[in-house]
Amino acid sequence: MIAATTAALPAVVLSSLALAEPATAQQPVRNIPSSLAAAMQAQAEAKAAGAIIPAAVVSTTIPAAFQPAQPAAPAEYTIVRGDTVSGIAGRFGLATGDILKLNNLQANTIIYPGQKLKLSGSAEPAAPASAAAPAAPAPAGGATYTVKAGDTLGAIAAKHNVSLSDVFAWNNLSMRSIIYPGQKVKVGGGDAAPAPAAPAPAAPAAPAPALANTSAPATGSYTIKAGDTLSAIASRHGVKLSDLLAANKLGMTTVIYPGSKLVIPGGASQPAAQPAAAPQPAAAPLVPSSFLGFSYPAAVVSSANENKALLNASPVPSRDEMKNIVADTARRMGVDTSLALAFAYQESGFNQRSVSPANAIGTMQVIPSSGQWASDLVGRKLNLLDPYDNATAGVAIIRQLLATSKDQDTAIAGYYQGQYSVSKYGMYDDTKAYLAAIKAHQKNFS
């Protein structure tokens, strides 16, 4: 039995057994047992006879028959929550760079659930530009603009001095359309902006905005500003609301956006009062300058109002959708979902359009400096106006506070009061109330 057992052991193993003896101890000379000698002899004879498979002929790759089946790549793939371009590429055995080129994306381009990616075929960068827009106010000089993170259609229209409705028409978009970084939007070009004033043939100076109201006695125009309402605009220009709605093909439930232009019906004498409409600056700001007895610097409040106007003019997820985004982000980043949801509910009630006088932005109420810190934590630039990035920023800060605080209560307090302030001064009374609220919400979401 011993010979049969040892004969099956490779010579390398037998050698290692021999070397395992202490080198320093004086060992008496021992004869090799006959069974071991027989095993070694049998192995030597087998090697000489070619019974051992040479290492050179052993395959270094898994035979195709034993490899897992690779799913066939579809021509087009619809992104779902949690997807990444590299993950999609790996799933279908494609190169990440190829997918990026095929879809005219960059390595830092943000993708969104519901977005479609091409996985086969060839890139067609000229397709958006060559597809002539059905409305042809700017057929020859139609310029395009590449959307950047934080852009809105209203802001793009205002930046290029064109009406929002024209941007919608040139790009087949609507008020509910979502735009993405890297997307090209037709803006009509520099010489297309005065096109609305072209119907006035006797007014060569029509491109000047100030003359648009005085050169056309039948109609004028007005650029909507943050805080405007249709009824207030009608009253300011001395026209009936119904006439204003009819002239612009609007309804009572139509949402208006800063930067878009309205046609003002009526005589020239009414629009002429527009430059003298001093009461307009006195309109209530979107974000107040104080909160809980604290007043904030004018520059901070001004930035907060700008961000509020941008969010008001942008399509954002509903509260239920935002709740799911926060939960998904927390799961992906390894943070307790009930805790992340408690923060989001306490800070904004899952309202992505929420902006405080301190310029705390979005669902997670992250101020720009904290947003920069969160960007450093995750290794990429985060846009707090973007709902997914806003959730990522808040969850990244929560995760860092949990990792660097002595306990969870201190981490929660740090989100509200600041980690350094809590460590130096302890929790203030309002911080203790905030902590109690977060813990109560966490129980509700558990």
C-alpha positions as CSV (number, residue, x, y, z in Angstrom):
1,M,0.0,0.0,0.0
2,I,2.8,2.4,0.8
3,A,4.5,1.8,-2.6
4,A,1.2,2.4,-4.4
5,T,0.6,5.7,-2.6
6,T,4.1,7.2,-2.9
7,A,4.4,6.2,-6.6
8,A,1.6,8.7,-7.3
9,L,3.5,11.6,-5.8
10,P,5.5,13.9,-8.1
11,A,9.2,14.0,-7.6
12,V,9.0,17.7,-6.7
13,V,6.8,16.9,-3.7
14,L,9.1,14.1,-2.6
15,S,12.1,16.4,-2.8
16,S,10.3,19.1,-0.8
17,L,9.5,16.5,1.9
18,A,13.2,15.6,2.1
19,L,14.2,19.3,2.3
20,A,11.8,19.9,5.1
21,E,14.2,18.2,7.5
22,P,16.1,20.8,9.7
23,A,19.4,21.6,8.1
24,T,21.3,22.2,11.3
25,A,20.5,19.0,13.1
26,Q,22.9,16.1,12.8
27,Q,21.0,13.3,11.3
28,P,22.2,9.8,11.2
29,V,22.7,8.2,7.8
30,R,19.5,6.5,6.8
31,N,18.9,4.1,4.0
32,I,16.2,5.0,1.5
33,P,13.3,2.6,2.1
34,S,12.9,0.1,-0.7
35,S,9.3,1.3,-1.4
36,L,10.4,4.9,-1.9
37,A,13.3,3.9,-4.1
38,A,10.8,1.9,-6.2
39,A,8.5,4.9,-6.5
40,M,11.4,7.2,-7.6
41,Q,12.6,4.6,-10.1
42,A,9.0,4.2,-11.5
43,Q,8.7,7.9,-12.0
44,A,12.1,8.2,-13.7
45,E,11.2,5.4,-16.1
46,A,7.8,7.0,-16.9
47,K,9.5,10.4,-17.7
48,A,12.0,8.7,-19.9
49,A,9.2,6.9,-21.8
50,G,7.4,10.2,-22.5
51,A,4.4,9.4,-20.2
52,I,4.5,12.9,-18.7
53,I,2.9,15.6,-20.9
54,P,5.5,18.3,-21.7
55,A,4.6,21.7,-20.4
56,A,5.2,23.2,-23.9
57,V,2.2,21.4,-25.3
58,V,-0.2,22.5,-22.6
59,S,-2.6,25.2,-23.9
60,T,-2.4,28.5,-22.1
61,T,-6.0,29.5,-23.0
62,I,-9.3,28.1,-22.2
63,P,-10.6,26.0,-25.2
64,A,-13.5,27.7,-27.0
65,A,-15.8,24.9,-26.1
66,F,-15.3,25.6,-22.4
67,Q,-15.6,29.4,-22.6
68,P,-18.8,31.0,-21.3
69,A,-21.1,32.1,-24.2
70,Q,-20.6,35.8,-25.0
71,P,-24.0,37.5,-25.5
72,A,-24.3,39.0,-29.0
73,A,-24.1,42.8,-29.0
74,P,-27.4,44.4,-30.2
75,A,-27.2,47.3,-32.7
76,E,-28.6,49.6,-30.0
77,Y,-28.6,49.4,-26.2
78,T,-30.9,51.4,-23.9
79,I,-29.1,52.5,-20.7
80,V,-30.5,51.5,-17.3
81,R,-29.7,52.7,-13.8
82,G,-26.2,51.7,-12.8
83,D,-24.8,51.3,-16.3
84,T,-21.4,52.6,-17.3
85,V,-20.0,52.7,-20.8
86,S,-17.1,50.4,-19.8
87,G,-19.5,48.0,-18.1
88,I,-21.7,47.8,-21.3
89,A,-18.6,47.2,-23.4
90,G,-17.4,44.4,-21.1
91,R,-20.8,42.8,-21.2
92,F,-20.9,42.4,-24.9
93,G,-17.1,41.9,-25.5
94,L,-16.6,45.3,-27.1
95,A,-13.9,48.0,-26.6
96,T,-14.9,51.0,-24.5
97,G,-13.1,53.3,-26.9
98,D,-15.1,52.0,-29.8
99,I,-18.4,52.7,-28.1
100,L,-17.3,56.2,-27.2
101,K,-16.3,56.9,-30.8
102,L,-19.4,55.3,-32.2
103,N,-21.6,57.6,-30.1
104,N,-19.5,60.7,-30.3
105,L,-18.9,60.6,-26.5
106,Q,-15.9,61.5,-24.3
107,A,-14.5,59.6,-21.4
108,N,-16.1,62.0,-19.0
109,T,-19.5,62.2,-20.7
110,I,-22.5,61.6,-18.4
111,I,-24.9,59.0,-19.5
112,Y,-28.5,58.7,-18.4
113,P,-31.1,56.0,-17.9
114,G,-33.2,55.8,-21.1
115,Q,-30.5,57.1,-23.3
116,K,-29.7,54.9,-26.3
117,L,-26.2,53.9,-27.3
118,K,-25.1,52.4,-30.7
119,L,-23.0,49.3,-30.3
120,S,-22.5,48.6,-34.0
121,G,-22.3,50.4,-37.3
122,S,-20.4,53.6,-37.8
123,A,-20.4,57.0,-36.2
124,E,-22.4,59.7,-38.0
125,P,-21.1,63.0,-36.6
126,A,-22.6,64.9,-39.4
127,A,-26.1,63.5,-39.1
128,P,-27.5,66.1,-36.6
129,A,-26.1,69.0,-38.7
130,S,-27.2,67.6,-42.1
131,A,-30.7,66.9,-40.9
132,A,-32.2,70.3,-41.9
133,A,-34.6,71.5,-39.3
134,P,-38.2,71.7,-40.5
135,A,-38.5,75.3,-39.5
136,A,-35.9,77.1,-41.7
137,P,-35.3,80.5,-40.2
138,A,-31.6,79.8,-40.5
139,P,-31.1,77.2,-43.2
140,A,-27.7,78.4,-44.4
141,G,-26.0,79.9,-41.4
142,G,-27.5,77.5,-38.8
143,A,-25.0,77.2,-36.1
144,T,-24.9,74.4,-33.5
145,Y,-24.0,74.5,-29.8
146,T,-22.6,71.5,-27.8
147,V,-24.4,71.1,-24.6
148,K,-22.3,71.3,-21.4
149,A,-23.1,70.0,-17.9
150,G,-25.5,72.5,-16.2
151,D,-26.9,73.9,-19.4
152,T,-30.6,74.4,-20.0
153,L,-32.4,75.1,-23.2
154,G,-33.6,78.5,-21.8
155,A,-30.1,79.5,-20.9
156,I,-28.8,78.4,-24.3
157,A,-31.4,80.4,-26.1
158,A,-30.7,83.5,-24.0
159,K,-26.9,83.1,-24.6
160,H,-27.4,83.0,-28.4
161,N,-30.1,85.8,-28.4
162,V,-32.7,83.6,-29.9
163,S,-36.2,82.6,-28.6
164,L,-36.7,79.4,-26.8
165,S,-39.5,78.5,-29.1
166,D,-37.1,78.8,-32.1
167,V,-34.7,76.4,-30.4
168,F,-37.5,74.0,-29.8
169,A,-38.6,74.2,-33.5
170,W,-35.0,73.9,-34.9
171,N,-34.3,70.8,-32.8
172,N,-37.7,69.1,-32.7
173,L,-37.7,69.5,-28.9
174,S,-40.4,70.5,-26.4
175,M,-40.7,71.9,-22.8
176,R,-40.3,68.3,-21.4
177,S,-37.2,67.4,-23.5
178,I,-34.1,66.4,-21.6
179,I,-30.7,67.5,-23.0
180,Y,-27.4,65.8,-22.3
181,P,-23.8,67.0,-22.1
182,G,-22.2,66.4,-25.6
183,Q,-25.5,66.8,-27.4
184,K,-25.5,69.3,-30.3
185,V,-28.3,71.8,-30.3
186,K,-29.1,74.0,-33.3
187,V,-29.1,77.7,-32.3
188,G,-29.6,79.3,-35.7
189,G,-26.3,81.2,-35.9
190,G,-25.4,84.8,-35.1
191,D,-27.3,86.3,-38.1
192,A,-30.4,84.2,-37.3
193,A,-31.2,86.0,-34.1
194,P,-32.8,89.1,-35.7
195,A,-35.0,86.9,-37.9
196,P,-38.1,87.5,-35.8
197,A,-37.8,91.2,-36.6
198,A,-37.5,90.5,-40.4
199,P,-41.3,91.0,-41.1
200,A,-40.7,94.7,-40.6
201,P,-39.3,95.5,-44.1
202,A,-39.0,99.2,-43.5
203,A,-36.9,98.9,-40.5
204,P,-33.3,98.0,-41.4
205,A,-32.2,98.6,-37.8
206,A,-34.7,95.9,-36.6
207,P,-31.9,93.6,-35.1
208,A,-31.5,96.1,-32.2
209,P,-33.7,94.8,-29.4
210,A,-34.6,98.3,-28.3
211,L,-36.0,99.1,-31.7
212,A,-38.0,95.9,-32.0
213,N,-40.7,97.5,-29.8
214,T,-40.7,101.0,-31.5
215,S,-40.3,100.1,-35.1
216,A,-43.3,97.8,-35.4
217,P,-46.5,99.6,-34.3
218,A,-48.6,96.5,-34.4
219,T,-46.5,94.3,-32.1
220,G,-43.6,94.3,-29.7
221,S,-41.6,91.7,-27.9
222,Y,-40.5,91.0,-24.4
223,T,-37.8,88.7,-23.0
224,I,-39.0,86.8,-20.0
225,K,-37.0,87.2,-16.8
226,A,-36.9,85.1,-13.6
227,G,-40.1,85.7,-11.6
228,D,-42.2,86.8,-14.5
229,T,-45.8,85.6,-14.9
230,L,-48.0,86.0,-18.0
231,S,-50.6,88.1,-16.2
232,A,-47.9,90.4,-14.8
233,I,-46.3,90.9,-18.3
234,A,-49.8,91.6,-19.8
235,S,-50.5,94.1,-17.1
236,R,-47.1,95.8,-17.4
237,H,-47.7,96.3,-21.2
238,G,-51.3,97.3,-20.9
239,V,-52.7,94.4,-22.9
240,K,-55.3,91.8,-22.0
241,L,-54.0,88.5,-20.8
242,S,-56.2,86.7,-23.4
243,D,-54.7,88.8,-26.2
244,L,-51.2,88.0,-25.0
245,L,-52.0,84.3,-24.8
246,A,-53.6,84.4,-28.3
247,A,-50.6,86.3,-29.9
248,N,-48.2,83.7,-28.6
249,K,-50.4,80.6,-29.0
250,L,-50.2,79.9,-25.3
251,G,-52.7,78.5,-22.7
252,M,-53.5,79.3,-19.1
253,T,-51.4,76.3,-18.0
254,T,-48.4,77.0,-20.2
255,V,-45.1,77.2,-18.4
256,I,-42.8,80.1,-19.4
257,Y,-39.0,80.2,-19.0
258,P,-36.4,82.9,-18.5
259,G,-34.8,83.9,-21.8
260,S,-37.8,83.0,-24.1
261,K,-39.4,85.9,-26.0
262,L,-43.1,86.9,-26.1
263,V,-44.9,88.8,-28.7
264,I,-46.7,91.8,-27.2
265,P,-49.8,92.7,-29.2
266,G,-51.2,96.3,-29.4
267,G,-50.0,99.8,-30.4
268,A,-46.5,101.1,-30.2
269,S,-47.4,103.3,-27.2
270,Q,-47.8,100.3,-24.9
271,P,-44.5,98.6,-25.5
272,A,-42.7,101.9,-25.4
273,A,-43.3,102.0,-21.7
274,Q,-41.1,98.9,-21.3
275,P,-37.8,100.7,-20.8
276,A,-39.4,102.8,-18.0
277,A,-40.8,99.7,-16.3
278,A,-38.8,100.3,-13.1
279,P,-41.1,98.2,-10.9
280,Q,-39.7,95.0,-12.5
281,P,-36.5,94.9,-10.3
282,A,-38.7,95.1,-7.3
283,A,-40.3,91.7,-8.1
284,A,-39.9,89.3,-5.2
285,P,-36.7,87.2,-5.6
286,L,-36.9,83.5,-6.1
287,V,-34.7,82.9,-3.1
288,P,-34.9,85.2,0.0
289,S,-31.8,86.7,1.5
290,S,-32.3,85.3,5.0
291,F,-33.2,82.1,6.7
292,L,-33.8,81.1,10.3
293,G,-32.7,84.6,11.4
294,F,-29.5,84.6,9.4
295,S,-28.9,87.0,6.5
296,Y,-26.5,86.0,3.7
297,P,-24.1,88.1,1.6
298,A,-25.7,89.6,-1.5
299,A,-23.3,87.8,-3.8
300,V,-24.3,84.4,-2.3
301,V,-28.0,85.2,-2.5
302,S,-27.5,86.4,-6.1
303,S,-25.8,83.1,-7.1
304,A,-28.6,81.2,-5.3
305,N,-31.3,83.1,-7.3
306,E,-29.4,82.3,-10.6
307,N,-29.3,78.6,-9.7
308,K,-32.9,78.7,-8.7
309,A,-33.9,80.2,-12.1
310,L,-31.8,77.6,-13.9
311,L,-33.5,74.8,-12.0
312,N,-37.0,76.3,-12.6
313,A,-36.2,76.4,-16.3
314,S,-35.0,72.9,-16.4
315,P,-36.9,69.5,-16.5
316,V,-36.1,67.8,-13.2
317,P,-37.2,64.4,-11.8
318,S,-40.4,64.2,-9.7
319,R,-40.0,63.8,-5.9
320,D,-40.7,60.0,-6.2
321,E,-38.1,59.7,-9.0
322,M,-35.6,61.7,-7.0
323,K,-36.2,59.4,-4.0
324,N,-35.3,56.4,-6.3
325,I,-32.2,58.2,-7.6
326,V,-30.9,58.9,-4.0
327,A,-31.6,55.3,-3.0
328,D,-29.8,53.8,-6.1
329,T,-26.8,56.1,-5.5
330,A,-26.5,55.2,-1.9
331,R,-26.6,51.4,-2.7
332,R,-24.0,51.9,-5.4
333,M,-21.7,53.9,-3.1
334,G,-22.1,51.6,-0.1
335,V,-24.1,53.9,2.2
336,D,-27.2,52.8,4.1
337,T,-30.1,53.8,1.9
338,S,-32.4,54.7,4.8
339,L,-29.8,57.2,6.1
340,A,-29.3,58.8,2.7
341,L,-33.0,59.0,2.2
342,A,-33.4,60.6,5.6
343,F,-30.9,63.3,4.7
344,A,-32.6,64.0,1.3
345,Y,-36.0,64.2,2.9
346,Q,-34.9,66.5,5.7
347,E,-32.9,68.8,3.4
348,S,-35.4,69.2,0.6
349,G,-38.2,66.7,0.7
350,F,-36.6,65.2,-2.5
351,N,-37.1,68.5,-4.3
352,Q,-34.3,69.0,-6.9
353,R,-35.4,72.6,-7.5
354,S,-34.8,73.6,-3.9
355,V,-32.1,76.3,-3.4
356,S,-31.5,78.0,0.0
357,P,-30.2,81.6,0.7
358,A,-26.8,80.0,1.5
359,N,-26.8,78.7,-2.1
360,A,-27.3,75.1,-1.0
361,I,-28.5,73.4,-4.2
362,G,-30.8,70.6,-5.0
363,T,-32.1,67.6,-3.3
364,M,-29.1,67.1,-1.0
365,Q,-28.7,70.9,-0.4
366,V,-25.0,70.9,-1.2
367,I,-23.2,74.3,-1.4
368,P,-20.7,74.9,-4.2
369,S,-17.6,74.5,-2.0
370,S,-18.9,71.3,-0.6
371,G,-19.7,70.2,-4.1
372,Q,-16.0,70.7,-5.0
373,W,-15.0,68.6,-2.0
374,A,-17.4,65.9,-3.2
375,S,-15.9,66.1,-6.7
376,D,-12.5,65.4,-5.2
377,L,-13.9,62.5,-3.2
378,V,-15.4,60.8,-6.3
379,G,-12.6,61.8,-8.7
380,R,-14.7,63.7,-11.3
381,K,-16.4,67.1,-11.6
382,L,-19.9,67.1,-10.2
383,N,-22.6,69.4,-11.4
384,L,-24.9,70.1,-8.5
385,L,-27.7,71.2,-10.8
386,D,-27.8,67.7,-12.3
387,P,-30.0,65.4,-10.2
388,Y,-27.7,62.4,-10.4
389,D,-24.6,64.4,-9.6
390,N,-26.4,66.1,-6.8
391,A,-27.3,62.8,-5.2
392,T,-23.7,61.6,-5.7
393,A,-22.3,64.7,-4.0
394,G,-24.6,64.3,-1.0
395,V,-24.0,60.6,-0.6
396,A,-20.2,61.0,-1.1
397,I,-20.1,63.6,1.7
398,I,-22.2,61.3,4.0
399,R,-19.9,58.4,3.3
400,Q,-16.8,60.5,4.1
401,L,-18.3,61.9,7.3
402,L,-19.2,58.3,8.4
403,A,-15.6,57.2,7.7
404,T,-13.9,60.0,9.5
405,S,-16.2,60.7,12.5
406,K,-16.1,58.9,15.8
407,D,-19.7,57.7,15.5
408,Q,-22.7,58.1,13.3
409,D,-24.3,60.8,15.4
410,T,-21.2,63.0,15.0
411,A,-21.2,62.3,11.2
412,I,-24.9,63.3,10.9
413,A,-24.2,66.5,12.9
414,G,-21.2,67.2,10.6
415,Y,-23.4,67.3,7.5
416,Y,-25.5,70.2,9.1
417,Q,-23.0,72.1,11.3
418,G,-19.7,71.1,9.7
419,Q,-17.3,68.4,10.9
420,Y,-14.7,70.8,12.3
421,S,-17.2,72.9,14.1
422,V,-18.8,69.9,15.8
423,S,-15.4,68.6,16.9
424,K,-14.4,71.9,18.3
425,Y,-17.6,73.3,19.8
426,G,-19.8,70.3,20.1
427,M,-23.4,70.2,18.8
428,Y,-25.4,73.4,18.9
429,D,-29.1,73.1,20.0
430,D,-30.4,73.4,16.4
431,T,-27.9,70.7,15.4
432,K,-29.2,68.4,18.1
433,A,-32.7,69.0,16.7
434,Y,-31.5,68.2,13.2
435,L,-29.8,65.0,14.4
436,A,-33.1,63.9,16.1
437,A,-35.0,64.6,12.8
438,I,-32.6,62.6,10.7
439,K,-32.8,59.6,13.1
440,A,-36.6,59.7,13.1
441,H,-36.7,59.9,9.2
442,Q,-34.2,57.0,9.0
443,K,-36.6,54.8,11.0
444,N,-39.4,55.6,8.6
445,F,-37.3,54.7,5.6
446,S,-35.9,51.5,7.1
